[in-house]
Amino acid sequence: MSNYSKTTLRMTRNVDVASEKVFDAWLNPEMMKKWLFTLEGTNQVAKNNPEVGGTWEIVDRRDGKDYRAIGEYLEINPSKKLVFTFEMPQFSETVDTITINLNELPQGCEMIFTQEIIVPHEENWTKADIEKALKESHDGSEHGWNLMFMGLKELVETGKNSYQG
């Protein structure tokens, strides 16, 4: 992939639990399958090897079609920082990088989410086409993460995820 642009999505969420619990939700397959790219009822696969160089995979079935998200762990600093790659091979060859920083607060913790999004260009794209694609990728990713983070917050704070995206 030779012609592409990047955009960065940053989101911050405060959660009323210790950072260890939020960190666990990103790595524990039983928790992952309830909120990360999937819902428990549609989840087909949620597995990982949470070590640097280890991989993760989630497969979600919606309307009879499987959607697969995969990646590799690049950095794991328990309860503080997690860095991993994110790919959906059925849609694109691109590999995004996601960083989760967790900071303790007097009540709970702050989660700072950053996604470096790679947007491939099509032939003959103008600057306006590129800007439009970057905005759509950023805004679409932000919408999806907003929905997931509602589920994550409910899951870690109550033990349930009733949000059905």
HELIX and SHEET records of a PDB file:
HELIX    1   1 SER A   19  LEU A   27  1                                   9    
HELIX    2   2 PRO A   29  MET A   32  1                                   4    
HELIX    3   3 LYS A  127  THR A  158  1                                  32    
SHEET    1   A 7 TYR A   4  VAL A  15  0                                        
SHEET    2   A 7 CYS A 109  PRO A 120 -1                                        
SHEET    3   A 7 ASP A  96  GLU A 104 -1                                        
SHEET    4   A 7 LYS A  81  PHE A  86 -1                                        
SHEET    5   A 7 LYS A  65  ASN A  77 -1                                        
SHEET    6   A 7 THR A  55  ARG A  62 -1                                        
SHEET    7   A 7 ASN A  43  ASN A  48 -1                                        
END                                                                             
